[in-house]
Amino acid sequence: MRQDSDDTALAERVRAFKSDPEKVREATEFVDQLIQQAKKEAELKQKEKDRSKFDAQDQGSGK
C-alpha cells in the first residue's frame, strides 16, 4: 500500500509542477542546455574519431 501513497504523492507533485509556468520554463531551459552540450560533445568526439582515423591512414600509407 505504500506504493499507492508514493504514486499519489508523485502525481500530486507532477500536477503542481505542471501548473507552475515558471518551473516548466526553467526545466525546459535546463533540458535545452543539456541537449546543446550533448551535441557539442558528440561533435567533438566525432571529430577526434575522424582525426584519429585519418592519422591511422596516413601512418599506414607511409606518410
Helices and strands as residue ranges (DSSP letters): H 2-18, H 21-60
